[in-house]
Amino acid sequence: MPQLVECGLLTTAELAGFETEWRNREQNPAAFLSTPPMVGVIAEKQ
């Protein structure tokens, strides 16, 4: 997440809000995290 701030994709306030929410959610045993799948493809044109 700090890398996103360095790249200008998040503000420090957004990062602080995320970290606060993350700490709150990790206290909830019923909470879960779902992320979109990612696929990386490396190809070489011949």
Residue pairs with C-beta under 8 A, 6 or more apart in sequence:
1 10
1 15
1 18
1 19
2 15
4 10
4 15
5 11
5 12
5 15
10 18
25 31
